[in-house]
Amino acid sequence: MTEIKAAVRQASMLRRKEEDVMSTGLPVFDTTVQETNEWLRAVETRLPPCSRVEAYGATRAVLQGLRDRLPLALVLGLSAQLPMLMRGFVLEGWRPEEAGGSRDLKTFLDDVEGRLPPGFPRETIAAAQAVLAVAAKRLDPGEVDKIIRHSPGALRTLWPVEAGGR
């Protein structure tokens, strides 16, 4: 009986150690890490054989590419709906005064490809479609509609039809 109690106690201690490692001790940080992981898992699921790291790279590349083609107010509206951690990597390096990048699909995809991790295992267009499909499900539908309406025409084709893409 004491062996069982010792094993249970040891398992409990190991579980607590795992929780300590996975917890920052600040609920706001724990929440943003959890919400960001949910986004990345959703992208990862849509892009097999991508890993979580590659899903992060795709999400970052696509959302930064989109950001560079939207007006300031829409970028801020989009970022306000993202988990805090994602907001940071989406806005990282942003220069609003240089907004309004090329509006054609090929240049957008070239831009995204240049931001993807080396050796990314899928086509750039698949990464863009996967990230935008996840965004369409996780963001407010009204915000998604505004983003699609203000996106360059060719970029609208990357959004899922049910979200208003073509």
C-alpha positions in Angstrom: 0.0 0.0 0.0 2.8 2.4 0.8 4.3 1.7 -2.6 1.1 2.8 -4.2 0.9 6.0 -2.1 4.5 6.8 -3.0 3.9 6.2 -6.7 0.8 8.5 -6.6 2.7 11.1 -4.7 5.6 11.0 -7.2 3.1 11.2 -10.2 1.5 14.2 -8.5 4.8 15.9 -8.0 5.7 15.3 -11.7 2.4 16.7 -12.8 3.0 19.8 -10.7 6.4 20.2 -12.2 5.0 20.0 -15.7 2.3 22.5 -14.8 5.0 24.8 -13.4 7.0 24.6 -16.6 3.9 25.2 -18.8 2.8 28.1 -16.6 4.3 31.5 -16.6 2.8 32.4 -13.3 0.9 35.3 -14.9 -2.6 34.4 -16.1 -2.5 37.0 -18.9 0.6 35.4 -20.4 -0.7 31.8 -19.9 -3.9 32.8 -21.7 -2.1 34.3 -24.7 0.2 31.3 -25.0 -2.8 29.0 -24.9 -4.8 31.0 -27.4 -1.8 31.3 -29.7 -1.3 27.6 -29.6 -4.9 27.0 -30.5 -4.4 29.2 -33.6 -1.2 27.4 -34.5 -2.8 23.9 -34.0 -5.6 25.0 -36.3 -3.1 26.1 -39.0 -1.0 23.0 -38.5 -4.1 20.8 -39.0 -4.8 22.5 -42.4 -1.2 22.2 -43.6 0.0 18.7 -43.2 2.9 17.7 -42.8 3.7 21.1 -41.1 4.9 21.1 -37.5 3.9 23.7 -34.9 7.0 25.7 -35.7 6.2 25.7 -39.4 2.6 26.7 -38.6 4.0 29.6 -36.6 6.2 30.6 -39.5 3.2 30.4 -41.9 0.9 32.4 -39.6 3.5 35.1 -39.1 4.4 35.4 -42.8 0.8 35.5 -44.0 -0.5 37.9 -41.4 2.5 40.2 -41.8 2.0 40.2 -45.6 -1.7 41.0 -45.2 -0.9 43.7 -42.7 1.4 45.4 -45.2 -1.5 45.7 -47.6 -4.2 47.0 -45.3 -5.0 50.6 -44.2 -3.9 51.5 -40.7 -7.3 51.3 -39.1 -7.9 47.8 -40.4 -4.5 46.6 -39.2 -5.3 47.9 -35.7 -8.7 46.3 -35.8 -7.2 43.0 -36.9 -4.5 43.1 -34.3 -6.9 44.0 -31.5 -8.7 40.7 -32.1 -5.6 38.5 -31.9 -4.1 37.0 -28.8 -1.5 39.3 -27.3 1.4 37.1 -28.3 0.2 37.0 -31.9 -0.4 40.7 -31.9 3.3 41.2 -31.1 4.6 39.0 -34.0 2.0 40.4 -36.5 3.0 44.0 -35.7 6.7 43.3 -35.3 8.7 45.4 -37.8 5.6 47.1 -39.1 6.2 50.5 -40.7 2.7 52.1 -41.1 4.1 54.8 -43.3 5.1 52.2 -45.8 1.7 50.5 -45.9 -0.1 49.7 -49.1 2.3 47.2 -50.5 1.8 45.8 -54.0 -1.7 44.8 -54.6 -1.3 41.9 -57.0 -1.5 38.2 -55.9 2.0 37.2 -57.2 3.8 39.9 -55.3 1.8 39.1 -52.1 2.7 35.4 -52.4 6.4 36.3 -53.1 6.4 38.5 -50.0 4.9 35.7 -47.9 7.3 33.1 -49.4 10.2 35.4 -48.4 9.0 35.4 -44.8 8.4 31.6 -44.6 11.0 29.5 -42.8 13.6 27.9 -45.2 12.5 24.6 -46.5 8.8 25.2 -45.8 7.1 21.9 -46.8 4.0 23.4 -48.6 3.3 25.8 -51.4 3.0 29.4 -50.4 -0.6 29.7 -51.6 -1.6 26.7 -49.4 -0.1 28.5 -46.4 -1.9 31.7 -47.2 -5.2 29.9 -47.7 -4.8 27.9 -44.4 -3.9 30.9 -42.3 -6.8 33.0 -43.7 -9.2 30.1 -43.3 -8.3 30.0 -39.6 -8.5 33.8 -39.3 -12.0 33.7 -40.9 -13.1 31.2 -38.2 -11.5 32.9 -35.2 -12.0 36.6 -35.9 -15.2 38.6 -35.7 -17.1 38.1 -38.9 -17.7 41.8 -39.3 -13.9 42.4 -39.0 -13.2 39.7 -41.5 -15.7 41.2 -44.0 -14.0 44.6 -43.6 -10.6 43.1 -44.2 -11.8 41.2 -47.3 -13.5 44.3 -48.7 -10.4 46.4 -48.3 -8.0 43.7 -49.5 -6.7 43.9 -53.0 -9.0 42.0 -55.4 -6.7 39.1 -56.1 -6.0 38.5 -52.4 -9.7 38.0 -51.8 -9.5 34.7 -53.7 -7.3 33.4 -50.8 -10.1 33.7 -48.2 -12.7 30.9 -47.9 -15.9 31.5 -49.9 -18.0 31.3 -46.8 -16.1 34.2 -45.3 -16.7 36.4 -48.3 -13.7 35.4 -50.5 -14.1 34.7 -54.1 
